[in-house]
Amino acid sequence: MNGKEIVSAFYKAAFADKDAGKSAEYLSEDFIHNGQKRGREGQKKIVQYFLSAFPDLKHEIVLLLEDGDYVTARQAWSGTHTGEFGGILPTGKKINFDSTAVLKVKDNVIVEAWDCLDMYNIYKQMGEVPL
């Protein structure tokens, strides 16, 4: 598989199939996210956290670009806030947000990712903007 296929498979497993365990198979054991070493297990917990807060989370890759070892994914997300998220109890509100991720793929696994998403917008849609 090329880098774009690996990244697509990761997001499909995590958010279309809602299988955090399967999604972790596309990550290196020492996976790093935004400079923080999470490993497979740490990232698996983050996927589970998002899915527990937004069980109906929908994900779409809007743009996918590959340059050498790097894949950039522009994404659109939507879901209903029915579980605790960021200290905010469930509101039942529908949220929509975008994100951009740059992922480094080496030896057929994702070894590092840099994610940028608008957390302010997510909190605002839930009705709780932290100061």
Secondary structure, DSSP 8 states (H G I E B T S, - for coil): --HHHHHHHHHIIIIIS--HHHHHTTEEEEEEETTEE-HHHHHHHHHHHHHHH-TT-EEEEEEEEEETTEEEEEEEEEEE--S-BTTB-----EEEEEEEEEEEEETTEEEEEEEEE-HHHHHHHHT----
